[in-house]
Amino acid sequence: MKLSLVDTLISEGLIDDRQLEECREIEKDSGQPIDRVLKNKGYISEETLLDILAKSLRLPFQDDLEGIEVPKVFTQKVPAQFARAYNLVCINSDENGFDVATCDPLDFHPMDDLAAMLGAQVRPILSPRKEITALVNKAYQTSSTDVDELLEGIEDDDMISLTKVLDESEDVLDIANKPPIIKLMNTVLFEALKIRASDIHLQPYQDRMQVRYRIDGILYDAKVVPRKFQDAIVSRVKVMGKMDIAERRLPQDGRTTIKVGDGEVDVRISSVPTSQGERIVFRLLDKTARLYTLDEIGLGPKDLETMHHYIGYSHGIILITGPTGSGKTTTLYGALAEIDSDEKNVITIEDPIEYNIDGISQIQVANKKGLTFASGLRSLMRQDPDVMMVGEIRDGETAGIAVQAANTGHLVFSTLHTNDSAGAISRMVNLGVEPYLVASAVITVVAQRLVRLICPNCKKPFEPTDAQLKELNCTDRSQLKDGMLYLGEGCESCLGRGLYDRTAIYEIFGIDEHARDEIIQRVSASVMKQNAVSRGLGTLRMDGARKVLEGATTIEEVFRVTQLDVF
């Protein structure tokens, strides 16, 4: 078969003798079949190769698998990992056997294994790899069993199969032949990712365990798990996070990586003892999430210009401030992506590293080994950096070193947990940094919050009342988009909430000469902010009101995350 394939390729002028000789050497060294080598080298396209193989082997060829429903028996009996590894998926079945799409018909062993799993004849059909991969992902996502169904099927005897250590290559979509409790946890994780949850809470009560998902910053009750399964679930979670399964009296932290189809998700796990049992929280960090640019994160034209201005500085500190989960890290990464790493040495120290950026050296904090933000920042100073990013200023030592770095000709990015931009200045002083050093080092403070966007699928206009416009400090209805405000009625896409996804609102406090004098004089944060507003500072609520008038979000959403400006 292989010889006839090669002969066909040569006779039709698709490859020459030199290319064939080169591929034969690779085949000999690697053990890969000649067809795969030819494809990997780019000497022949997959479609052409499959077409020739179909004619040579007298097999049917189907180049489009869109809209095909994979038989449920296939996903029940064949692990997702096997289907994905060998690029095999059933596209049809009858009483005589299964039609299985493959892109590698010359590898017979997986087809034999598949026939054994299904207990029936398997008929190969040639299809492109990308089509098979897409159908495999769709099939196993669709087939993931509902949590309620799994709970009904769990018996008391099933709760002993918990001590299997989670393989970091394990796919949460792969629930075939898994013990019920493992199926349950995999399904909870998959459901959370499917609805874009950032956190999963497993909260114990006297008579139940409540599963809750945080979506777009808001917690929602999801499934209820009977109390009798609580210990089993907690034990499974501890095994996943490589935590001490016997320790029930002390808080523990764990971490693991799970696969979801072709993507990977970093999972941070925290357990704390409560009066009703141990409470578990998962933080989900999608490693495949794309990096946002400054143009995409919600900055208005004026604020975007201001950010580009400060990023162009050669030295100083740019602080991003806000509560946990307000998008500070996303803004930091967006700023770093604007810097030319070919001309400048950019180094970061983070906990954890949430995105990988080409051309930038990123260091993971390891507190147990003595690599803290402070010690890491001190080491970075000896790496001849131009730009440094410190994940968070948590103590006076880190703050002092960051200020020292800024005053010795380095551009430093970092975050603080404060309520507004002016509060970050007071926080730096309270950490023990002298006011004159803060005044000389900090060049701008960016406060931010995340607001939910109106769902585009159920977005409807309405005419606002004068009272609503007054709340937005809007005196002219011409400021409104089409003379209307908008809200979401609720639909399937937004799970009936009328809001879908998030954007950021900003308050960019540039440290000018007036602000520097106020810092040195230890003027209070509230007075400093009031004076800055009189000089043109746009507050968080002002930026939120702008987004409401543009039809992006709602009044209620802006008021939920901002405080009233009282001056």
Secondary structure, 3 states (H helix, E strand, C coil): CHHHHHHHHHHCCCCCHHHHHHHHHHHHHHCCCHHHHHHHCCCCCHHHHHHHHHHHHCCCECCCCCCCCCCHHHHHHCCHHHHHHHCEEEEEEECCEEEEEECCCCCHHHHHHHHHHHCCCEEEEECCHHHHHHHHHHHHHHHCCCHHHHHHHCCHHHHHCCCCCCCCCCECCCCCCCCHHHHHHHHHHHHHHHCCEEEEEEEECCCEEEEEEEECCEEEEEEEEEHHHHHHHHHHHHHHCCCCCCCCCCCEEEEEEEEECCEEEEEEEEEEEECCEEEEEEEEEECCCCCCCHHHCCCCHHHHHHHHHHHCCCCEEEEEECCCCCCHHHHHHHHHHCCCCCCCCEEEEECCCCCCCCCCEEEECEHHHCECHHHHHHHHHHHCCCEEEECCCCCHHHHHHHHHHHHCCCEEEEEECCCCHHHHHHHHHHCCCCHHHHHHHEEEEEEEEEEEEECCCCEEEECCCHHHHHHCCCCCHHHCECCEEEEECCCCCCCCCCEEEEEEEEEEEECCHHHHHHHHCCCCHHHHHHHHHHCCCCCHHHHHHHHHHCCCCCHHHHHHHCCCCCC
